[in-house]
């Protein structure tokens, strides 16, 4: 199997969630992280109103860039302090903002992340009948 097999139908579902929710700003670009105060948010950090992750009823988090309202990718983080993995959706982030988000999220030893770029392919296994 490939390292990553993208699925346009997955991105379509994220688009639907985004379009049916409001983005609620938590930390504007330039504000400091509430716990790790040396960290400065490179773009707006928000959550989607009326949206929940499967575990613990956490809101879906969003990095909101300056380039529109399109979902451009996701960041998947592993945090050894929280003993958790979580997904953050990137909305309207241009190439520089995506780079800045990855740099921001990878600067602490306790947390590392990967970026998954939006794709437009539909794999055979997706059962799109």
C-alpha positions in Angstrom: 0.0 0.0 0.0 1.1 3.6 -0.6 2.4 5.8 2.2 -0.6 8.1 1.7 -3.5 7.4 -0.6 -5.6 10.5 -0.9 -9.3 10.5 -1.3 -11.3 13.4 -2.9 -14.4 12.1 -1.1 -12.7 12.7 2.3 -12.0 16.3 1.3 -15.6 16.7 0.1 -16.8 15.7 3.6 -14.5 18.2 5.2 -15.9 20.9 2.9 -19.4 20.0 3.9 -18.6 20.2 7.6 -16.9 23.6 7.0 -19.8 24.9 5.0 -22.3 23.8 7.6 -20.4 25.4 10.5 -19.2 28.8 11.6 -15.5 29.4 12.3 -15.2 30.7 15.9 -11.9 32.5 16.5 -10.0 31.3 19.6 -6.6 32.9 19.1 -5.9 35.6 16.5 -2.7 35.6 14.4 0.1 37.0 16.6 -1.4 36.0 19.9 0.5 33.8 22.4 -0.4 30.2 23.3 -2.1 30.2 26.7 0.2 27.6 28.3 3.4 27.9 26.3 3.5 31.7 26.2 6.7 31.8 24.1 4.8 30.4 21.1 3.0 32.8 18.8 0.2 31.7 16.5 1.3 32.3 12.9 -2.3 32.4 11.6 -5.7 32.6 13.2 -6.5 29.5 15.3 -10.2 28.7 15.7 -12.7 25.9 16.0 -15.9 25.0 14.1 -19.1 25.8 15.9 -21.4 22.8 16.5 -18.7 20.3 15.5 -17.2 17.6 17.7 -14.5 15.1 17.4 -15.4 11.5 18.3 -13.5 11.5 21.5 -14.2 13.7 24.5 -16.5 16.0 22.5 -13.7 18.3 21.5 -14.3 20.9 18.9 -12.7 20.5 15.4 -9.8 22.9 15.3 -8.9 25.1 12.4 -5.9 27.2 11.3 -7.5 30.0 9.2 -5.2 31.6 6.7 -5.6 34.7 4.5 -6.5 33.0 1.2 -10.2 32.3 1.3 -12.4 29.6 2.8 -11.2 26.4 1.1 -9.9 23.4 3.0 -6.3 23.0 1.8 -5.1 20.2 4.0 -4.9 18.8 7.5 -2.2 18.6 10.2 -2.1 15.4 12.3 -0.2 15.9 15.6 1.1 13.4 18.1 1.6 14.8 21.6 3.4 12.8 24.2 2.4 15.0 27.1 -1.3 14.7 26.2 -0.9 11.1 25.1 -3.1 12.0 22.1 -3.2 12.4 18.4 -5.4 15.1 16.9 -6.3 16.6 13.6 -6.4 20.3 12.7 -8.0 21.5 9.5 -6.2 24.2 7.4 -8.6 26.6 5.8 -7.4 29.2 3.3 -3.8 28.9 4.1 -1.3 29.8 1.4 2.0 28.0 1.0 3.8 30.4 3.4 1.1 30.1 6.0 1.2 26.3 5.7 4.9 26.4 6.3 4.5 28.7 9.3 1.8 26.4 10.8 4.1 23.4 10.5 7.0 25.2 12.0 4.8 26.4 14.9 3.4 23.0 15.6 6.8 21.2 15.4 8.9 23.5 17.6 8.3 21.6 20.8 9.9 18.2 21.5 6.7 16.9 23.1 4.7 17.4 19.9 5.3 16.7 16.3 3.1 16.8 13.3 2.6 15.9 9.6 0.8 17.7 6.9 -1.6 16.0 4.5 -2.2 18.0 1.3 -5.7 18.0 -0.2 -5.9 15.5 -3.1 -8.4 15.0 -5.9 -8.0 11.3 -6.7 -10.6 8.7 -5.8 -9.0 5.3 -4.9 -10.6 2.0 -6.0 -11.2 1.0 -2.3 -13.4 4.1 -1.6 -16.6 2.4 -2.7 -17.8 5.3 -4.7 -20.7 3.7 -6.5 
